[in-house]
Structure formats: C-alpha cells, structure tokens
Amino acid sequence: MTLVGYRKFKSKNKKTGEPYTAYMLYFEYEDKGTEGLVTEDAFLMADIVDESLLGVGAQLEVVYNKRGFATGLRAV
C-alpha cells in the first residue's frame, strides 16, 4: 500500500484519562476487480511506529493481530 498522508496527534484515553500519542495513516492501493484505487486508513499507537518509515509515497504494510488491532508497521 502506498502511504498518501499521515497525522501524528496527542489525546487522552476516555476511560482512564491517560494521555497517549498516535498516528492516523492514509493509504491507497489497487485491488482486483476495482476500477480506480482503494483507500484505507489505519490508527497506530506511536510506540509501534518507526518514524523513519513514514514519508508520502512509502510502500508500507500494517501488521494486525488476530483481534484486528494494529501491532506494527513495516516497509514492503
């Protein structure tokens, strides 16, 4: 997937009030049977993102666990 944008932000957990830092990553990619491009966004906690990978145009893959939560980001 091609990274087309990202945003780093700070917020507070609604339940605990604890502060956290996270990223919203925005991707686009081609998919079989789709005319044009598919877009996707992903929420990742900042502690699992290697900032050196981030850059518009980077080819990245978000790694998810069995429960569907993002657990990492890697270059492809």
Number of C-alpha atoms within 10 A of each C-alpha: 19 19 22 18 16 17 10 12 12 10 11 11 9 8 6 7 9 9 10 13 13 17 18 15 18 18 22 18 14 13 10 6 6 8 8 10 12 12 14 14 14 13 15 20 16 17 13 13 17 11 10 6 14 18 14 13 13 16 18 17 15 17 12 12 9 6 6 8 13 16 14 17 18 13 11 9
